[in-house]
Amino acid sequence: MSPGALVDGVDPAELVAAVALPAGWTEEDAPHLASGHYRALADFLRTAARYRQAVLVWTE
C-alpha cells in the first residue's frame, strides 16, 4: 500500500476537523506545513505505547 492510499479520498478539511492539521490549513499541499505538530504526535505515540495500542505511522 502506498502512503497516498492511506488518505485516499480524505479531504484536507477533514484532517483539520480531526485536528491532524491546524485550523485553516485546508489546501491540498498544506500537510507538509504541519511539522510543528510532530511534538504532539510524539506525545500521542508514547501514550499509545503505554497502553499497548497499535499505531501505524507512515512518513515520506
Secondary structure as GFF3:
##gff-version 3
##sequence-region A 1 60
A	DSSP	alpha_helix	3	6	.	.	.	ID=ss1
A	DSSP	alpha_helix	12	17	.	.	.	ID=ss2
A	DSSP	three_ten_helix	30	37	.	.	.	ID=ss3
A	DSSP	alpha_helix	38	50	.	.	.	ID=ss4
###
